[in-house]
């Protein structure tokens, strides 16, 4: 085991979380999810990231409080979201230790982690047990814990205020680390970030395409940064459309979404117009339904198409800019399908689908098969039963109605949280390799579910807690 210097800091932060209590613990856990290229611990070659390290301390702080387990038990009962989440984990984990052995050699797979014969991904190997069965099972249990503790803390007024501030802080930190990444690269001082870029994963922090540096921020590659920027920008944009802290959320949304464009990630280019269109359609639906709407909704409906037209005109009237953008479109969209990376990922998807049928729809267990699309990864690893339980969990997170009437502010916050989850799902569908959607997804899901089940005191005071600018809502 290797304890990294940055890990010492996060251990001290975890101890402080134990002393300060659950709200403080979750409040520091959420922003620390930004450290995607950092290793707090390296255990037998496996990277333990700061967020996962803090998750243990925060879980201990939350779950040892009196009365907590009654809330957890209620959340895990049928037919609540937690029940389907735990059912998914049970199917996958039991399968991880049985199915790779039972169906050994039934198909060739892009394995996760080292295989029993010493091979490693992304080379195709016969289906067999891998180290990924253990590590991915542990990560998935961590996802459940993250979902539960965020849900528990966000059910109170103080907790909801704290976690909302923490998510907003994450959005701001994403911009900060992008700026630091660019500044250190162009000044030749990238070595200053070595203390936090210490993961065992391969780093892609010095790639330049068409004169643009591929922005990594605090992550190992541009695709991971694009995913972070997409959900952070979409979350902030939906808050702005709900008139929640509009002066702050407007700039957080604008800068994060612009970073998606400049980080040159194909998945970001595909997801960005889809998400903006979804938010535009939702705004239109809110307008058609009538009732009071914030000025930001009218501004988005009026100026989004106009802004798009201005951008297109500017590109067409500037030959040098048009040539640069066309080159990027060729590299990352038009020619992407013929690249070696695309061929490799296509092979992963093909073998994942073959594994699903080779295992008669049972799947190969968590951590056995790597794919290049979240739905195929779920089918290959969890099978039809696991895909069903996982699908029900995700649908309930995205669409379950509140059990009691909610105030304006809570409705807008819940919509922003669900948009963040939807963006994570879209990005994973485009290029996700695992069934794990990442801690931010389950954090947002836990808070979103909490807004549906706020206790009576929290419901009365939520508007004050997240401070919406109600004065600007127009009839």
TAQUIJO-V197968 format. One record per backbone hydrogen bond with DSSP energy under -0.5 kcal/mol. CO is the residue of the C=O (numbers start at 1). NH is the residue of the N-H. E is the energy in kcal/mol with one decimal. If there is no record, write none. Layout:
CO_NH_E / CO_NH_E
This chain:
1_3_-0.5 / 2_4_-0.7 / 2_42_-2.1 / 4_7_-0.6 / 4_8_-1.3 / 5_9_-1.2 / 6_10_-1.7 / 7_11_-2.2 / 8_12_-2.2 / 9_13_-2.1 / 10_14_-2.2 / 11_15_-2.4 / 12_16_-2.1 / 13_17_-2.0 / 14_18_-1.8 / 15_19_-1.5 / 16_20_-2.7 / 17_21_-2.0 / 21_25_-2.2 / 22_26_-2.7 / 23_27_-2.0 / 24_28_-1.7 / 25_29_-2.0 / 26_30_-2.1 / 27_31_-0.7 / 28_32_-1.4 / 29_33_-0.6 / 30_33_-1.4 / 31_34_-1.7 / 32_35_-1.4 / 34_36_-2.2 / 35_38_-0.9 / 37_198_-0.5 / 37_199_-1.4 / 40_4_-1.7 / 41_43_-0.5 / 41_48_-3.1 / 42_2_-2.4 / 42_44_-0.6 / 43_46_-2.0 / 46_43_-2.8 / 47_49_-0.7 / 48_40_-2.4 / 48_41_-1.7 / 49_53_-2.1 / 50_54_-2.9 / 51_55_-1.9 / 52_56_-1.2 / 53_56_-0.5 / 53_57_-1.2 / 54_58_-3.1 / 55_59_-2.7 / 56_60_-2.0 / 57_61_-2.0 / 58_62_-2.6 / 59_63_-3.0 / 60_64_-1.0 / 62_65_-1.3 / 65_68_-1.8 / 67_71_-1.0 / 68_71_-0.5 / 68_72_-2.2 / 69_73_-2.8 / 70_74_-1.9 / 71_75_-2.1 / 72_76_-1.6 / 74_77_-0.9 / 75_82_-0.8 / 75_83_-0.7 / 77_80_-2.3 / 80_83_-0.6 / 80_84_-1.3 / 81_85_-2.1 / 82_86_-2.7 / 83_87_-2.4 / 84_88_-1.9 / 85_89_-2.0 / 86_90_-2.7 / 87_91_-2.3 / 88_92_-2.4 / 89_93_-3.1 / 90_94_-2.1 / 91_95_-1.8 / 92_96_-1.8 / 92_366_-1.7 / 93_97_-1.0 / 94_97_-0.6 / 94_98_-0.5 / 95_98_-0.8 / 95_99_-1.9 / 95_100_-0.7 / 98_101_-0.6 / 98_102_-2.3 / 99_103_-3.1 / 101_104_-0.9 / 103_106_-2.6 / 107_127_-2.9 / 109_111_-1.0 / 109_125_-2.6 / 110_370_-2.5 / 111_113_-0.7 / 112_132_-1.3 / 114_131_-2.3 / 115_118_-1.8 / 119_115_-2.0 / 120_123_-1.3 / 123_111_-0.7 / 125_109_-3.1 / 127_105_-2.5 / 129_116_-1.0 / 130_133_-1.3 / 131_134_-0.7 / 131_135_-2.2 / 132_136_-2.4 / 133_137_-0.7 / 134_138_-2.2 / 135_139_-2.4 / 136_140_-2.1 / 137_141_-2.1 / 138_142_-2.2 / 139_143_-1.9 / 140_144_-1.7 / 141_145_-2.2 / 142_146_-2.6 / 143_147_-2.4 / 144_148_-2.4 / 145_149_-2.7 / 146_150_-2.0 / 147_151_-1.9 / 148_152_-2.7 / 149_153_-2.3 / 150_154_-2.1 / 151_155_-0.5 / 152_155_-0.9 / 153_156_-1.1 / 155_455_-1.7 / 156_160_-2.8 / 157_161_-2.3 / 158_162_-2.2 / 159_163_-2.7 / 160_164_-2.0 / 161_165_-2.1 / 162_166_-2.1 / 163_167_-2.3 / 164_168_-2.2 / 165_169_-2.3 / 166_170_-2.0 / 167_171_-2.0 / 168_172_-1.9 / 169_173_-2.7 / 170_174_-2.2 / 171_175_-1.1 / 172_176_-2.2 / 173_177_-2.8 / 174_178_-1.3 / 175_179_-2.2 / 176_180_-2.2 / 177_181_-2.4 / 178_182_-2.3 / 179_183_-2.6 / 180_184_-2.6 / 181_185_-1.7 / 182_186_-2.4 / 183_187_-1.2 / 184_189_-2.4 / 184_190_-0.7 / 185_188_-1.1 / 189_192_-2.1 / 190_193_-2.1 / 191_194_-1.7 / 193_196_-1.4 / 193_197_-1.9 / 196_198_-0.9 / 207_214_-2.8 / 209_212_-2.4 / 212_209_-3.1 / 213_215_-0.7 / 216_219_-2.0 / 218_37_-1.7 / 220_204_-2.6 / 221_225_-1.7 / 222_226_-2.9 / 223_227_-2.0 / 224_228_-2.0 / 225_229_-2.9 / 226_230_-2.5 / 227_231_-2.1 / 228_232_-2.3 / 229_233_-2.8 / 230_234_-2.4 / 231_235_-2.4 / 232_236_-2.3 / 233_237_-2.4 / 234_238_-2.4 / 235_239_-1.9 / 236_240_-2.4 / 237_241_-2.5 / 238_242_-1.0 / 239_244_-2.8 / 240_243_-1.7 / 243_245_-0.7 / 243_469_-2.1 / 245_248_-0.8 / 245_249_-2.7 / 246_250_-1.8 / 247_251_-0.7 / 248_252_-2.1 / 249_253_-2.3 / 250_254_-2.7 / 251_255_-2.4 / 252_256_-1.8 / 253_257_-2.3 / 254_258_-2.0 / 255_259_-2.1 / 256_260_-1.1 / 257_261_-1.0 / 258_262_-2.0 / 259_263_-1.6 / 260_265_-0.7 / 261_264_-0.9 / 264_266_-0.5 / 265_269_-2.1 / 266_270_-2.0 / 267_271_-2.4 / 268_272_-2.6 / 269_273_-0.7 / 270_274_-0.8 / 271_275_-2.6 / 272_276_-2.5 / 273_277_-2.0 / 274_278_-2.1 / 275_279_-2.4 / 276_280_-2.0 / 277_281_-2.7 / 278_282_-2.4 / 279_283_-2.1 / 280_284_-2.3 / 281_285_-2.3 / 282_286_-2.3 / 283_287_-2.0 / 284_288_-2.5 / 285_289_-2.2 / 286_290_-0.8 / 287_290_-0.6 / 293_474_-3.2 / 294_297_-0.9 / 294_298_-1.0 / 295_299_-2.5 / 296_300_-2.5 / 297_301_-2.5 / 298_302_-2.1 / 299_303_-3.0 / 300_304_-1.7 / 302_306_-0.6 / 303_307_-3.3 / 304_308_-2.1 / 305_309_-2.2 / 306_310_-2.3 / 307_311_-2.4 / 308_312_-2.3 / 309_313_-2.4 / 310_314_-2.5 / 311_315_-2.2 / 312_316_-2.3 / 313_317_-1.9 / 315_318_-1.0 / 317_319_-0.5 / 318_322_-2.9 / 319_323_-2.5 / 320_324_-2.0 / 321_325_-2.6 / 322_326_-2.5 / 323_327_-2.2 / 324_328_-2.0 / 325_329_-2.5 / 326_330_-2.5 / 327_331_-2.4 / 328_332_-2.9 / 329_333_-2.0 / 329_334_-2.4 / 330_335_-2.8 / 333_337_-0.6 / 335_338_-1.2 / 336_339_-1.3 / 339_343_-2.2 / 340_344_-2.4 / 341_345_-2.6 / 342_346_-2.6 / 343_347_-1.8 / 344_348_-2.0 / 345_349_-2.2 / 346_350_-2.2 / 347_351_-2.6 / 348_352_-2.1 / 349_353_-2.3 / 350_354_-2.3 / 351_355_-2.2 / 352_356_-1.8 / 353_357_-1.7 / 354_358_-2.7 / 355_359_-1.8 / 356_361_-2.9 / 357_360_-1.6 / 359_362_-1.8 / 361_384_-3.1 / 365_368_-1.4 / 368_112_-0.6 / 373_377_-2.4 / 374_378_-2.5 / 375_379_-2.2 / 376_380_-2.6 / 377_381_-2.1 / 378_382_-3.0 / 378_383_-0.8 / 379_383_-1.1 / 380_364_-2.3 / 381_365_-2.1 / 382_386_-1.4 / 383_387_-2.2 / 384_388_-1.9 / 385_389_-2.2 / 386_390_-2.6 / 387_391_-2.3 / 388_392_-2.2 / 389_393_-2.0 / 390_394_-2.4 / 391_395_-2.5 / 392_396_-2.3 / 393_397_-2.0 / 394_398_-2.1 / 395_399_-2.3 / 396_400_-2.0 / 407_411_-2.1 / 408_412_-2.2 / 409_413_-2.3 / 410_414_-2.7 / 411_415_-2.0 / 412_416_-2.1 / 413_417_-2.4 / 414_418_-2.2 / 415_419_-2.0 / 416_420_-2.1 / 417_421_-2.0 / 418_422_-2.7 / 419_423_-2.6 / 420_424_-2.0 / 421_425_-2.1 / 422_426_-2.5 / 423_427_-2.8 / 424_428_-2.0 / 425_429_-2.1 / 426_430_-1.7 / 427_431_-2.0 / 428_374_-2.1 / 428_432_-2.8 / 433_371_-1.7 / 435_437_-0.6 / 438_441_-0.9 / 438_442_-1.3 / 439_443_-2.5 / 440_444_-2.6 / 441_445_-2.4 / 442_446_-2.3 / 443_447_-2.1 / 444_448_-2.6 / 445_449_-2.3 / 446_450_-1.8 / 447_451_-1.9 / 448_452_-0.7 / 449_452_-0.6 / 449_453_-0.6 / 450_453_-1.0 / 452_403_-1.6 / 455_459_-2.2 / 456_460_-1.6 / 457_461_-1.0 / 458_462_-1.1 / 461_465_-1.9 / 462_466_-2.2 / 463_467_-0.7 / 463_468_-0.8 / 467_245_-0.7 / 468_470_-1.7 / 469_472_-1.6 / 470_473_-1.8 / 472_295_-0.8 / 474_293_-3.1
